[in-house]
């Protein structure tokens, strides 16, 4: 293994109502909506990106929200739980905040770390974990001071239909290091300081089904375009068939499905989300690639209006 990923670049999921999606991730979790664009393959569907102030790799969760979308089934071949990291000593703050919005929380632990687990408004499974590592947030949203704000991803729990093959991919392709195991999970860690911890249940998971409340794919970081080409070669040498490099405007991407059923992407850190709009106004305007600009009026007419807004604690975010 000559190259290693620093960890998670982004995670992409399906959702239903677009405004409910914004309300949860911006209004409740306090993430910044850093990019409002469309699904390039289905321009009547938003592609929304939420992360830290700059949309840094390792902080970004993205969604394809479609009103009326049927619920999926979380299971094998998916990210089962998306983990966010928060500053030490803040788990009580977050428990109180989530409960204010009628979000049911559960306290549990894994590898001696306390976890606060909950679901978003579509049933996507999330958890918060306190860790020292990772840069502090610089984004302040209503009711969430920077010193208590989510830093970015802590990592993910991968639900696999073939756990050993998934673990082999983490080790032999991506360069993660196995650091712990118990009767239920094996833990892997990368060299980055965020989005760097991945847990794999040792039990085969029944196959999931895509739909609202499920993850479509998980993307791993490539530091630049040159390294990205090396990643494609490494994936091929291992025996998988990666896609050609695809320009996603804010990063380049390749995709392959590992033998445990999970769709993996490898995405470049550059060019980032300030490529087409000023950093101070990220996420405020619908951004379209140049080939869709002639159809802006039609595209905007087909999209449900959305806004980032502060929510009253009485606003219920119960899963629907």
N, C-alpha and C positions, 0 to 999 in steps of 0.2 A: 504494500500500500504506500503510494508516494504522495497522495494528496488526502486531506482530511477536511470534512466540513466543520465549521464552527458551531453548527447547530441548525435550528429551525429558521428558515427565512420567513415563511408565512403559512397559514392554514386557511383553506377555503372550504366553505360550507354552504348548504342550501338553507333557505329561509322562506317564510311566507310573506306576510304583510310588511312592506318596506318601512313604513313609519314605526311600526312596533319594533322592527330590527334596530332602527336608529335610536329609538327611545331606550332600548335595553343597553346597547353597547356604548352610546354616548351619554344618555341621560342618567342611567343607573351606574354603569361601571366607570363612567368618566373618561373613556377613551376619546381621542380626537378622530373625527371623520376627516381623513386626510385625502381621500379621493372619491369623487362621485363621478362614475363613468358607466359604461354599459358592457354587457356581455358581448364581445365582438362577434360571437357566433349566433347571438340572438339579441339584436339591438333593441327589442322591446322590453328587455329585462335589465334592471340596474346591475352594476358590479360595484359594491360599496366596500371601502377599505377603512378599517379602524386601527389606530395604533398610538404610538407616542407622538410628541409634538411634531417630529420631523418624518414620521413614517419609517423609522429605522428598521432594518432587517432584524428579525427576532421579536418584533412587537406587533406585527400586522396580522389581523384576522380579517378575511374578506368573505363577502356573501353575495349570492345570487338570489335576491328576494323576489318571489313571485306570488302575488295575492292569490289565495285559494289553492296554493300548492299542497298536495297531500303529504301527510307525515311519512317520513321514512322509518326505518327500523335500525337502531344502532346494533352493530354486531361485527362479526369477522369481516376483514377486508376494509376496515375503517380506523380512523382515530377514534377511540372510544371515549376518551376524556382529554379535554384541552386544559392544560395547567397554566395559570398565571402566577407570577411572583410579585409579592408585596413586601414592603419594608418590615423588618422585625418589630414586633410589638403592636402590629396594626390589625391583627386578625379579629379582635373584638370590635374595632371600629367597623370592619366590613360585615361582620355578622349583624350588628345593629342596623347598618344601612340596608342590607338586603332584606331583613325582616320588616323594615319600614315600608317596603314595597310589596309586602306579602309574598316574598320569595322564600320558599322552604329551604332551609339549610341543614346540612348534616356534618357533624364533626367526626373525622376518622383519622387514621394515620397510615403511613406507608414508609418503610425504612426509617422509622423513628422521627418522621416529620409530621407535624400536625397539619391536617388538611381541612379546609372548609369547602364542602361540595354542594353544588346546586345546579339548576337547569335554567336555560334562558327561556324566553317566551314561546319557543318552538320545541323545547325538550332537549336541546343540545346540552350535553353534559360538560360542566366546567368545574374547576376547583381553584382555590387560592392557597398558596404556600408561602410562608415567610422565609426569606433568605437574605443574607448580607450581600451576596454578589449581584451585580447588575447596577447600572447607573440609575440614580434617582430620577424620577419623573420631573420634567420642567413644565408640564401641562397642568393647569388648574381649571377645574370645572366646578360648577355650583355644588357646594357642600363637600367637596373632596379637596383638601389642601395637598400641595405637592408632596409633603412629607409622608402622606398616607396613600398616595396614588399608586395604581398598578404600574410596575416598571416595564412589563412586557411578558413574554412567555417564560414560565418556569420549564416547560417541556410538554410532553404528551404521553398518554398511555395508548399503546398500539394494540388493537384487537385483531388477532391474526387467526386465519384458518390453518396455518402451519407455523407455529411459533418458532421452531428451530430455524426454518428457512428465513423468516423475518429477522431473527437475531443474527444470522449469518450475513444478511445484507447490511445490517447496521455495522457489523464488525468489518467485514471484508471489502465492502464497497465504500461505505461512508466514513469509515475510520473511527467509529465510536469505540470506547473502551468499556468492557464489562467491569463494573465496580462493586456490585453487590447482588445477592440473590437470597430468596427465602422460598418457602413452600408454594407461594402464590405468584411471585414476580421475579424477573431478572432486570436489574438496573444497568443502564448504559449512560456514559457521560462523554461529551465532546470537550474541546479545549476552550470554547467560547464562555462568556460569563452570563449569557442569557439564552433561553431557548435551548439549553444544553443538556437536559436530563430526560432520558426516554426510558419508560418502564414497559416491559412486555409481559403480560400474563402467560404463565407456562401452560395453561390449559387452552386447547383449541376452542375458538369461539364459533358458534353457529353463524352462518353467513348473514350479514346485514342486507338491508335494501335501501337504496338511495331515496331521498325525499327531504322535506323540510325537517330540520332538527338533526341532520346528519352531516358529517364531513365528507366532502368530495375528494380532497387530496391534501397531502402535507408536502411542503416544499422545503428543501435543504439549501443552505447557503453555499454559493461559489463566490470567491472574493472579487473576481473580475472576469472579463470576457475570455482572456487567454486561458485561465484556469477552467472556465466553463467547457471549453473544447476538450481539455484533458479529462474532465468528468464524463463526457460523452464516450470517449474512448475507454475509460475504466469500466463503465456500465456494459459496454459491448464485450469487452474482454471477459467479464464475469459470466456472460451468456445471455444477458437480457438484450432486448431490442429497443433502445431509446428512440423517441421521435426525433426528427430533425429539429434544429434550434429554431425556436419561435420567438418573434419579437412581441413582447407584451407591453410595449411602450415604456414601462417603468423598470423593467428587468427583462433579460432574455431567459428562456425556459426550455428545458427538455423534460420529457415525461417517460416513465416506465412503470409497469405494475410488477411489484415483487411477488415472489411465490406464495406469500401469505395472503395475497389478495389486495394489498393496500396500494393505491396509486401514489407513487412517489414522483415529485418534481425536483429538479435542481435548478435554482434561480440565481441570477447574478445580483450582487449587492448594488452595482450601478445600473442605470443612471439615477434612480430614485424618483421620488414623487414631485420634486420641484422642477422636473424637466419641462413642464408645460404650463406652470402657473407659479406665482410668487409663493415662497414658503409661508409668509404671514397670512395668506388667504387660501391655503389648501382646503379642499373639500367644499368650498362655497358655491362653485359653479360646476355645471355639468360639463365635463371634459370629454371631447370626442377625438378619436384619431382622424387625421386629415381626410381619409377616404370616406368618412361618414359626415363630415361637415356640410356638404351640400344638402343633406337630409335632416339637418338639425331640427327644424320646425316640426317635421313629421315625427321624429324620434321623441322630442320633448312632449309632443301632444299625446303620445302613447304611454308616457310614464306618469305614475302617480306622484304628485308633488310631495316632497318630504322636507323636514326641517329639524335641525338640532335644537332641542329645547330643554330647559330645566323643568323637572317634574316635581310636583308636590308629593310628599311622602304618602299621601292617601291614594296616589295613582297605582292601581294594582297591575303588577307584571306577572300574575299567575300564568303558567303555561296554558295555552288555549288549544 
